[in-house]
Amino acid sequence: MPGRTHRPIGLGLTHVAAVGMEFSATTIHVTLESIGLTGQFTWDITPLSELQMLDLSYNKGLTGTLTPAIGNLTKLTSLILEGCNFYGPIPPTIGYLQQLTFLSLNSNGFSGKIPPSIGNLSNLFWLDLTNNSLSGNIPVSSGTTLGLDRLVNTQHFHFGNNQLSGPIPPSLFHSGMKLIHVLFDSNQLTGTIPSTLGLVQTLIVVRLDWNLLTGTVPSNFSRLVNLNWLYLSNNQLTGPVPNLSGLNSLSYMDLSNNAFDSSLFPSWLSNLQYLTTILMENTNLVGPVPPALFSLPELQRVYAGLLGIASLLSQVSSHLPSNYGFVYFSTGTYVYYAGGSSGTKSSNTGVIIGAAVGGSVLLLLALLLGFYALRQKRRAENTEVNDPFAAWDPNTATGAAPLIQGAKYFSFDELKKYTNDFAEANSVGSGGYGKVYRGTLPDGQLVAIKRAKQASAQGGLEFKMEIELLSRGYMDPEYYMTQQVTEKSDVYSFGVVLLELVTARQPIDKGKYIVREVREGMDRDQVLYGLDKILDPAILDPTPKGLENFVDLAMKCLEEEGARRPSMGAVVKEIENIMQIAGLNPNADSASSSATHEVDDTKGHIHPYTDDSLFVYSGAFPLSSN
């Protein structure tokens, strides 16, 4: 690994050699995430008997196989190889790591079967094997053979985007489990959905979509009262559309592209108050949509393949709230087989059917246009009443606009100009409330510009609230692009707090953002980095030892890219080092060590999922960002 030889890295790590790594015998934590490591990783783990955490995540150029000797690291609690390029089988010796709480091998090239020995990891909290090439059956215990059903303390089963085959064993699930996420999407699983899955009352997310599953949906699914997200689409499920009336916490439901019996649109959906998305295309639904459905306060999207949809559009439009966004419907296929002999009668039948279908299409288009015009008219009539920005007055400090001194207000025409009329080529992301565009100000500065989504069911009020939230100057700049607050967002906010401590200033003072002031004023060739006019005079007489290290740490936390920021555990360790430099005892009183911090943070940690990004990829492992 050129450019990385013979320099101290991490905790207890002595140096990185050309294609291998050497560690000291007392190494406890090795965290080398996102530092551009490349080459064949050599697993010389003889001196690592005390190792508790190994994190090599997000080094795409790092390759090699996972050595069976990994089983000798019996004190390991976290093994994180996410987002690298490791390949080959997962060694069965991984089952020797009985202290393991986090096992994240996702987004690599691992192949072969899931080792049944993983069932021996009784302390495991997080198991993520997503985005690999794993194949074969899902292992379950039988007699002396281990299996995944033994993982009674595990909360995360992430196995999506592999090549797993065969049925989902009924014995995989039981009422003694604590699972909250079960993700087996995008595999080649066959057979029926086991009813035992309905016994795991702690479930929040179930993804079984994009498999080859058959049969009916178990009736006891309605007992999963904590379930928020349910994905069963793109299988071969049959029988009646499942009655999920008991899922009072359900937010997202996708049953699309299955072979359910023809049935009316489920009326019980109208009782699920937290629904945001209903996806039921190609499920043989018929009849009207219950008007009460569109009174659900959180509902954003409805995709439903309905036969005879034209007859219900006017009914739906008359029951929609005046501030409602768009509803999406797709038509089902109605096929009429007219029997009888061939020849003239058959030809006439074809003409009649063709004319009827053509007329229906024209009628449908007319109704759709009328429905759209009606919605736009209602929206225009209520613009003034529903405009949450009406009280914002950029010319005074008495309006409801965020009170940020020095903030500049831009007109809509200016924003159009900066984004080239919101050109799609400048789109860099989207969220529930709108799209984010790359813009260039007249002085050449690049900015992110978010435009409220006109059809967003969340509406302008939520968009306004989001703007006010982002106005808090502790907000991670990556939030503008991702619409997600992550653990690295906390690190960024903590960096702002560190600068507050050494400058005795608020984050935004007299129109100046403290992060920008320090970043632009820093000169590492000068004493105190040339920040003597920015730093708090009270701490400069005398100047404490380690002050420059403290500023360095703050600026590392404030890196624009989250991946370049340190983990919170590394931040704690560096603060301990700075305290030692300053002649203080980091272990005195209530100060905790970084080892304690990282171990404690793994307990009960919940993945920061959001609606928009949910399980497109189950990565973003939390510990590496802790």
Solvent accessible surface area in square Angstrom, and as a share of the most:
residue,aa,sasa,rsa
1,M,16,0.07
2,P,130,0.81
3,G,77,0.74
4,R,56,0.20
5,T,61,0.35
6,H,138,0.62
7,R,106,0.39
8,P,115,0.73
9,I,19,0.09
10,G,54,0.51
11,L,54,0.27
12,G,43,0.41
13,L,9,0.04
14,T,68,0.40
15,H,40,0.18
16,V,0,0.00
17,A,29,0.23
18,A,61,0.48
19,V,86,0.49
20,G,12,0.12
21,M,5,0.02
22,E,89,0.40
23,F,21,0.09
24,S,33,0.21
25,A,64,0.50
26,T,106,0.62
27,T,1,0.01
28,I,68,0.35
29,H,7,0.03
30,V,1,0.01
31,T,39,0.22
32,L,2,0.01
33,E,23,0.10
34,S,32,0.21
35,I,49,0.25
36,G,49,0.47
37,L,0,0.00
38,T,64,0.37
39,G,29,0.28
40,Q,90,0.40
41,F,13,0.06
42,T,57,0.33
43,W,37,0.13
44,D,81,0.42
45,I,17,0.09
46,T,123,0.71
47,P,45,0.28
48,L,4,0.02
49,S,67,0.43
50,E,68,0.30
51,L,0,0.00
52,Q,50,0.22
53,M,10,0.04
54,L,4,0.02
55,D,0,0.00
56,L,0,0.00
57,S,0,0.00
58,Y,84,0.32
59,N,1,0.01
60,K,142,0.60
61,G,35,0.34
62,L,1,0.00
63,T,31,0.18
64,G,0,0.00
65,T,61,0.36
66,L,5,0.03
67,T,27,0.16
68,P,86,0.54
69,A,34,0.26
70,I,0,0.00
71,G,3,0.03
72,N,103,0.53
73,L,2,0.01
74,T,73,0.42
75,K,93,0.39
76,L,0,0.00
77,T,32,0.19
78,S,2,0.01
79,L,0,0.00
80,I,0,0.00
81,L,0,0.00
82,E,0,0.00
83,G,1,0.01
84,C,4,0.02
85,N,80,0.41
86,F,0,0.00
87,Y,97,0.37
88,G,13,0.13
89,P,89,0.56
90,I,4,0.02
91,P,7,0.05
92,P,92,0.58
93,T,30,0.18
94,I,0,0.00
95,G,2,0.02
96,Y,133,0.50
97,L,0,0.00
98,Q,87,0.38
99,Q,94,0.42
100,L,0,0.00
101,T,13,0.08
102,F,1,0.00
103,L,0,0.00
104,S,0,0.00
105,L,0,0.00
106,N,0,0.00
107,S,20,0.13
108,N,19,0.10
109,G,27,0.26
110,F,0,0.00
111,S,43,0.28
112,G,30,0.29
113,K,143,0.60
114,I,2,0.01
115,P,6,0.04
116,P,56,0.35
117,S,23,0.15
118,I,0,0.00
119,G,4,0.04
120,N,46,0.23
121,L,0,0.00
122,S,56,0.36
123,N,68,0.35
124,L,0,0.00
125,F,17,0.07
126,W,0,0.00
127,L,0,0.00
128,D,0,0.00
129,L,0,0.00
130,T,4,0.02
131,N,43,0.22
132,N,13,0.07
133,S,44,0.29
134,L,0,0.00
135,S,39,0.25
136,G,17,0.17
137,N,93,0.48
138,I,4,0.02
139,P,18,0.11
140,V,36,0.20
141,S,27,0.17
142,S,82,0.53
143,G,72,0.69
144,T,140,0.82
145,T,68,0.40
146,L,47,0.23
147,G,0,0.00
148,L,0,0.00
149,D,17,0.09
150,R,102,0.37
151,L,1,0.00
152,V,58,0.33
153,N,59,0.30
154,T,0,0.00
155,Q,43,0.19
156,H,0,0.00
157,F,0,0.00
158,H,0,0.00
159,F,0,0.00
160,G,1,0.01
161,N,52,0.27
162,N,11,0.06
163,Q,85,0.38
164,L,0,0.00
165,S,40,0.26
166,G,17,0.16
167,P,76,0.48
168,I,4,0.02
169,P,21,0.13
170,P,83,0.52
171,S,61,0.40
172,L,0,0.00
173,F,5,0.02
174,H,61,0.27
175,S,86,0.56
176,G,48,0.46
177,M,7,0.03
178,K,100,0.43
179,L,0,0.00
180,I,15,0.08
181,H,5,0.02
182,V,0,0.00
183,L,2,0.01
184,F,0,0.00
185,D,8,0.04
186,S,36,0.23
187,N,11,0.06
188,Q,91,0.40
189,L,0,0.00
190,T,52,0.30
191,G,27,0.26
192,T,77,0.45
193,I,6,0.03
194,P,8,0.05
195,S,65,0.42
196,T,31,0.18
197,L,1,0.01
198,G,1,0.01
199,L,70,0.35
200,V,0,0.00
201,Q,79,0.35
202,T,54,0.32
203,L,0,0.00
204,I,46,0.23
205,V,0,0.00
206,V,0,0.00
207,R,25,0.09
208,L,1,0.01
209,D,2,0.01
210,W,148,0.52
211,N,7,0.04
212,L,84,0.42
213,L,0,0.00
214,T,51,0.30
215,G,21,0.20
216,T,73,0.42
217,V,11,0.06
218,P,14,0.09
219,S,101,0.65
220,N,21,0.11
221,F,0,0.00
222,S,31,0.20
223,R,146,0.53
224,L,1,0.00
225,V,74,0.43
226,N,68,0.35
227,L,0,0.00
228,N,39,0.20
229,W,32,0.11
230,L,0,0.00
231,Y,16,0.06
232,L,0,0.00
233,S,3,0.02
234,N,32,0.17
235,N,12,0.06
236,Q,93,0.41
237,L,0,0.00
238,T,56,0.33
239,G,12,0.12
240,P,89,0.56
241,V,20,0.11
242,P,11,0.07
243,N,91,0.47
244,L,1,0.01
245,S,48,0.31
246,G,24,0.23
247,L,0,0.00
248,N,91,0.46
249,S,37,0.24
250,L,0,0.00
251,S,16,0.10
252,Y,25,0.10
253,M,0,0.00
254,D,16,0.08
255,L,0,0.00
256,S,9,0.06
257,N,58,0.30
258,N,12,0.06
259,A,55,0.43
260,F,1,0.01
261,D,76,0.39
262,S,79,0.51
263,S,34,0.22
264,L,122,0.60
265,F,7,0.03
266,P,12,0.08
267,S,78,0.51
268,W,31,0.11
269,L,0,0.00
270,S,17,0.11
271,N,102,0.52
272,L,0,0.00
273,Q,89,0.40
274,Y,135,0.51
275,L,0,0.00
276,T,14,0.08
277,T,6,0.03
278,I,0,0.00
279,L,24,0.12
280,M,0,0.00
281,E,56,0.25
282,N,99,0.51
283,T,0,0.00
284,N,72,0.37
285,L,0,0.00
286,V,38,0.22
287,G,23,0.22
288,P,75,0.47
289,V,0,0.00
290,P,26,0.17
291,P,39,0.25
292,A,58,0.45
293,L,0,0.00
294,F,1,0.00
295,S,80,0.52
296,L,7,0.03
297,P,94,0.59
298,E,73,0.33
299,L,3,0.02
300,Q,42,0.19
301,R,90,0.33
302,V,1,0.00
303,Y,59,0.22
304,A,0,0.00
305,G,7,0.06
306,L,1,0.00
307,L,55,0.27
308,G,56,0.54
309,I,8,0.04
310,A,27,0.21
311,S,97,0.62
312,L,4,0.02
313,L,3,0.01
314,S,73,0.47
315,Q,63,0.28
316,V,1,0.00
317,S,7,0.05
318,S,71,0.46
319,H,92,0.41
320,L,10,0.05
321,P,50,0.31
322,S,52,0.33
323,N,101,0.52
324,Y,16,0.06
325,G,3,0.03
326,F,59,0.25
327,V,15,0.09
328,Y,88,0.33
329,F,41,0.17
330,S,39,0.25
331,T,72,0.42
332,G,30,0.29
333,T,115,0.67
334,Y,168,0.64
335,V,85,0.49
336,Y,130,0.49
337,Y,186,0.71
338,A,35,0.27
339,G,67,0.64
340,G,66,0.64
341,S,81,0.52
342,S,97,0.62
343,G,50,0.48
344,T,102,0.59
345,K,123,0.52
346,S,56,0.36
347,S,67,0.43
348,N,78,0.40
349,T,32,0.18
350,G,42,0.40
351,V,103,0.59
352,I,118,0.60
353,I,57,0.29
354,G,42,0.41
355,A,68,0.53
356,A,59,0.46
357,V,83,0.48
358,G,33,0.32
359,G,38,0.37
360,S,64,0.41
361,V,73,0.42
362,L,125,0.62
363,L,101,0.50
364,L,33,0.16
365,L,92,0.46
366,A,60,0.46
367,L,54,0.27
368,L,74,0.37
369,L,126,0.63
370,G,41,0.39
371,F,25,0.10
372,Y,109,0.41
373,A,58,0.45
374,L,66,0.33
375,R,3,0.01
376,Q,57,0.25
377,K,124,0.52
378,R,56,0.20
379,R,56,0.20
380,A,71,0.55
381,E,112,0.50
382,N,36,0.18
383,T,78,0.45
384,E,152,0.68
385,V,123,0.71
386,N,70,0.36
387,D,57,0.30
388,P,31,0.20
389,F,59,0.24
390,A,76,0.59
391,A,63,0.49
392,W,45,0.16
393,D,51,0.26
394,P,73,0.46
395,N,134,0.69
396,T,69,0.40
397,A,78,0.61
398,T,126,0.74
399,G,27,0.26
400,A,49,0.38
401,A,8,0.06
402,P,28,0.17
403,L,137,0.68
404,I,52,0.27
405,Q,129,0.57
406,G,70,0.67
407,A,51,0.39
408,K,134,0.57
409,Y,96,0.36
410,F,70,0.29
411,S,58,0.37
412,F,99,0.41
413,D,105,0.55
414,E,57,0.26
415,L,42,0.21
416,K,68,0.29
417,K,160,0.68
418,Y,27,0.10
419,T,0,0.00
420,N,106,0.54
421,D,93,0.48
422,F,17,0.07
423,A,27,0.21
424,E,117,0.53
425,A,92,0.71
426,N,32,0.16
427,S,34,0.22
428,V,50,0.29
429,G,22,0.21
430,S,62,0.40
431,G,5,0.04
432,G,24,0.23
433,Y,56,0.21
434,G,0,0.00
435,K,69,0.29
436,V,2,0.01
437,Y,16,0.06
438,R,107,0.39
439,G,1,0.01
440,T,66,0.38
441,L,27,0.13
442,P,113,0.71
443,D,113,0.59
444,G,49,0.47
445,Q,92,0.41
446,L,121,0.60
447,V,41,0.24
448,A,36,0.28
449,I,15,0.08
450,K,42,0.18
451,R,105,0.38
452,A,42,0.33
453,K,89,0.38
454,Q,139,0.62
455,A,25,0.20
456,S,15,0.09
457,A,33,0.25
458,Q,41,0.18
459,G,31,0.30
460,G,29,0.28
461,L,101,0.50
462,E,53,0.24
463,F,19,0.08
464,K,28,0.12
465,M,110,0.49
466,E,12,0.05
467,I,54,0.27
468,E,57,0.25
469,L,66,0.33
470,L,20,0.10
471,S,25,0.16
472,R,137,0.50
473,G,20,0.19
474,Y,71,0.27
475,M,25,0.11
476,D,4,0.02
477,P,34,0.21
478,E,58,0.26
479,Y,22,0.08
480,Y,82,0.31
481,M,83,0.37
482,T,64,0.37
483,Q,30,0.13
484,Q,47,0.21
485,V,77,0.44
486,T,50,0.29
487,E,36,0.16
488,K,13,0.05
489,S,5,0.03
490,D,77,0.40
491,V,0,0.00
492,Y,7,0.03
493,S,33,0.21
494,F,63,0.26
495,G,0,0.00
496,V,0,0.00
497,V,56,0.32
498,L,4,0.02
499,L,1,0.00
500,E,38,0.17
501,L,112,0.56
502,V,8,0.05
503,T,6,0.04
504,A,71,0.55
505,R,77,0.28
506,Q,129,0.57
507,P,17,0.11
508,I,50,0.25
509,D,57,0.30
510,K,167,0.71
511,G,32,0.31
512,K,115,0.49
513,Y,36,0.14
514,I,3,0.02
515,V,1,0.01
516,R,117,0.43
517,E,48,0.21
518,V,1,0.01
519,R,96,0.35
520,E,129,0.58
521,G,32,0.31
522,M,33,0.15
523,D,59,0.31
524,R,144,0.52
525,D,134,0.70
526,Q,100,0.44
527,V,126,0.72
528,L,26,0.13
529,Y,21,0.08
530,G,33,0.32
531,L,1,0.00
532,D,77,0.40
533,K,179,0.76
534,I,27,0.14
535,L,6,0.03
536,D,26,0.13
537,P,103,0.65
538,A,84,0.65
539,I,48,0.25
540,L,40,0.20
541,D,127,0.66
542,P,118,0.74
543,T,60,0.35
544,P,59,0.37
545,K,149,0.63
546,G,12,0.11
547,L,10,0.05
548,E,61,0.27
549,N,58,0.30
550,F,36,0.15
551,V,3,0.02
552,D,32,0.17
553,L,6,0.03
554,A,0,0.00
555,M,19,0.08
556,K,112,0.47
557,C,0,0.00
558,L,0,0.00
559,E,55,0.25
560,E,94,0.42
561,E,100,0.45
562,G,4,0.04
563,A,61,0.47
564,R,154,0.56
565,R,4,0.02
566,P,29,0.18
567,S,7,0.05
568,M,37,0.16
569,G,1,0.01
570,A,41,0.32
571,V,0,0.00
572,V,32,0.18
573,K,62,0.26
574,E,51,0.23
575,I,44,0.22
576,E,15,0.07
577,N,50,0.26
578,I,13,0.06
579,M,51,0.23
580,Q,110,0.49
581,I,79,0.40
582,A,42,0.32
583,G,66,0.63
584,L,104,0.52
585,N,89,0.45
586,P,7,0.04
587,N,102,0.52
588,A,43,0.33
589,D,150,0.78
590,S,109,0.70
591,A,45,0.35
592,S,60,0.39
593,S,39,0.25
594,S,7,0.04
595,A,32,0.25
596,T,64,0.37
597,H,43,0.19
598,E,12,0.05
599,V,51,0.29
600,D,83,0.43
601,D,46,0.24
602,T,8,0.05
603,K,128,0.54
604,G,52,0.50
605,H,29,0.13
606,I,111,0.56
607,H,12,0.06
608,P,38,0.24
609,Y,36,0.14
610,T,43,0.25
611,D,59,0.30
612,D,88,0.45
613,S,35,0.22
614,L,6,0.03
615,F,6,0.02
616,V,118,0.68
617,Y,78,0.30
618,S,4,0.03
619,G,0,0.00
620,A,59,0.46
621,F,1,0.00
622,P,3,0.02
623,L,4,0.02
624,S,2,0.01
625,S,24,0.16
626,N,10,0.05
